[in-house]
Each structure stands twice: as C-alpha cells, then as structure tokens.
Amino acid sequence: MSEDTKVVAELRESFGKGFARRLRAAGKIPAVIYGHGTEPVHVALPGHQVSLIIRRANALLELDIDGKEQLALVKDVQKDPVHQIIEHIDLLVVRKGEKVTIDVPLVVTGEPFAGTIANLESTTLSIEAEATHIPQNIEVSVEGLEEGAHITAADVALPKGSTLLTDPETLVVAVSVPVLDLEEDTTAEEPAEGETEAEAAKEDAAE
C-alpha cells in the first residue's frame, strides 16, 4: 500500500440522481461499500484523486471514513457511455491477509524469433491473491519463441502467493508467421476492350 491510495471518504445520507449530479458537479464521486455481511455504506469520494487511482486494474483503496480505516477493492466503475464521466463506484470490503478473486491483465514482453509475431489470445488471467498484494498486471515473455510456439495459462509465472483459477490449458499466446496478401492488382496492365496487346504496348512506351 502507498500514500496515494489513502482516500478520505465522506458519509452520505442523501440519494437519487439529482443528488448524485450535484456531487459530481462538486468534483466528487458517489460510491457504495459492501461485503463481509455488513450493511452497505454510501460515501462520496474525491473525484480527481480516485480517478487517477482506478486507472490501475483492481485498485485497492485505504479509506478514512470518519476517522475509521477500511480497505476496499474497486469492483465496478460505472461511466457515462458518451462522456466517460465516472458516475458511481462499487467497493468491496477486504481485510489484510484476505485472499480475493480478480482478473489481472496480461502484458507481452520480449520479441519472438525474427519474422514471427506473438498473438495475445487471452487478455486476462483469473487468479486468487492477497488483497494487499494484487498485481497490476502479469508479464508473459515471448523472447526468442519460434513459429508454432504457444503459451498456456499453466505456463505463466504468477506472482508469489497467487493461485491460478483460469483453466490451465487456456491458450494465452500463439506465435505465428504473418500472412501476407500477395495478390496484386493487375487491372491497369490489361489491355482495354477492343485494344490489341501491340497497341497497349505502344501506348505504354509513349508514356
């Protein structure tokens, strides 16, 4: 955990679309915190700070709610489909040492053998990890791999303490040779209707 994940959350007792719009106009984001059998807690979060934090996948917030600390995992971010403004955030209560199930983005690193490309067939892996040690992404190295090579979920090195939940046989990366379109447009080379090949050749020479 780091300083930039510490967020002061304000309790709110007013609800409805009108109140939510006023909150957003004031630079705040409506959110609800739930989990572990507790009653949902409705809060307002500082918009700019939280917008930066949730750029990371599976962001974990250290909330200060009226002086009480609470860890919460970002589970859902609702945005306006047109303006992409954050309208609401769902937060899941977590505890230190607790393991949670999350989908972690995959990132390809390295370069495959010359003349080949590495195709990422799965963009995420589902894993179980400690709430306070959730990786932002998982790297998959394709360095030097040749045509026909493939990497499955079982081949991916997971962060320490993590457990794979995705089917181990799921294809993650496949290395192949790009297929080039060798067909050429030859219509310009064909003589026009009623024109002999000799006449076409004469015109080409004149040009």
Buried (B, 14 or more C-beta within 10 A) or exposed (E): EEEEBBBBBBEBEEEEEEBBEEBBEEEBBBBBBBBEEEEEBBBBBBBEBBBEBBEBBBBBBBBBBEEEEBBBBBBEBEEEEEEEEBBBBBBBBBEEEEBBEBBBBBEBEEBBBEEBEBBBBBEBBBBBBBBBBBBEBBEBBBEEBEEEBBBBBEEBEBEEEBEBBBEEEBBBBBBBEEEEEEEEEEEEEEEEEEEEEEEBEEEEEEE
